[in-house]
Amino acid sequence: MHQHIQNPIFKTLSAIADKNNTEAYVIGGFVRDLFLNRPSKDIDVVVVGNGIDYAEAVGQKLGSKVAIFKNFGTANIKINDLEIEFVGARKESYRSESRKPIVEDGTLEDDQLRRDFTINALAINLNANHFGELLDPFNGVKDLEDKLIRTPLNPEITFSDDPLRMMRAIRFASQLNFRIDDAAIIAIKTQKERINIVSKERITDELNKIILSEKPSVGFKLLFDTGLLHIIFPQMAQLFGVEVIKGKGHKDNFYHTLEVLDNICADTDDLWLRWAAILHDIAKPATKRFEDGHGWTFHGHEDKGARMVPKIFKQLKLPLNEKMKFVQKLVQLHLRPIVLAQDTVTDSAVRRLLFDAGEEIESLMMLCNADVTTKNEYKKTKYRNNFELVKQKLKDVEERDKLRNWQPPISGNDIMETFALDAGKEVGQIKSAIREAILEGEITNDYNEAFNFMLNLAKQMGLNPVNK
């Protein structure tokens, strides 16, 4: 293992450990990532004894500031692009109503035993006489080779003690494309209700990491199969299943959503665009109807879905700011380009889409492209080619009419001043008529044309301009 800990920082840590007569080890994610050749900037150092005293000695030697968290018995040093956390080896015991353990000083073995997975329990000795030696009491290296996620203790105990570990198991499976050990899967199924003692923020943090993995469907299938999804995000679990009436079924919207999510992940790392993919059909169960002679319909699922977004964000403790509005807008508009791709595209339909989508137009087109999941290659190619035509048309109309984030050239104030009107219904009617005329292409997006159009319209309404 010597070659793995090349960074000179480890020699410094080693020298201070020996000088202070302290046993010190690098442990956890940093060691796991060495074996996986994944870059890692977070180094966890566990010492047998007082982690804070050791951290202060390291800070003094390096001339670095030490952040101390007395309650947790941990300390933290940032040096260049590395973050080193120090902690004393611990032994933990849990009470059933909390995931916060009762902590006592322990040996390295105690500390490794309390780790969540065998692949995170690997330790490398930092003391000079055993420098670079690997301590792997649970065959974590073999599990890394076998791409297996397994718990050091009986998984029932591991997950019952800290139920967030169930989410972490699934998150690692999704991020690393590993398999979860069968016994651990069974334990998640039996312990799933325990997730309710974990804060929503911690759960959503793990959920977002699953969503940001290369192929999030891996994690979502595990969440669904273990029953965790039904507890933490029931609206998504409800997408599952196919109903058949009179020989007509509809597609399984759960697996369709996962396909759309994986599709969009090939094009973007943006978490919120990925959330839009997850939520684009979220209202399908609520809007599902069977119509004789026609089959299954989901009329208005985009409007209802957009209305569900704030509630879901609130429930999952996601930000209720412009990120939520972005996702809501994409859910609301996700059918619009699809309709345009089916029909011959008129300039006015493109103008309306540009007007409604504004800055989000590229994101919307990306979502719609990902939403084509038909197995019929001819249909898929046809749709995607039509989208290219819609994209080109959007570009042409945008360059010509400058409609993105556009406001009509005549404001409500202009209308009130021209006709000496107070704010009210007539002002709104004139304003929306001008907007419609521009979107329909009856007049161009130009102040003078819009002003003359307004004068003609007002005349028909019996309004006269006041002379200035």
Buried (B, 14 or more C-beta within 10 A) or exposed (E): BEEBBEEEBBBBBBBBBBEBEBBBBBBBBBBBBBBEEEEBEEBBBBBBBBBBBBBBBBBEEBEBEBBBEEEEBBBBBEBEEBBBBBBBBBBBEBEEEEBEBEBEBBEBEBBBBBBBBBBBBBBBBBBEEBBBBBBBBBBBBEBBEEEBBBBBBEBBEBBBBBBBBBBBBBBBBBBBEBBBBEEBBEBBEBBBEBBEBBEBEBBBBBBBBBBBBEBBBBBBBBBBEBBBBBBBBEBBBBBBEEEEEEEEEBBEBBBBBBBBBBBBBEEBEBBBBBBBBBBBBBBBBBBBEBEEEEBBEBEEBBBBBBEBBBEBBEBBBBEEEEBBBBBBBBBBBBBBBBEBBEEEBEBBBBBBBBBBBEEBBEBBBBBBBBBBBEEEEEEEEBBEEBBEEBBEBBEEBBEEBEBBEBEBBBEBEBBBEBBEBEEEEBBEBBBEBBBEBBBEBEBEBEEEBBBEBBEEBBEEEEBEEEEE
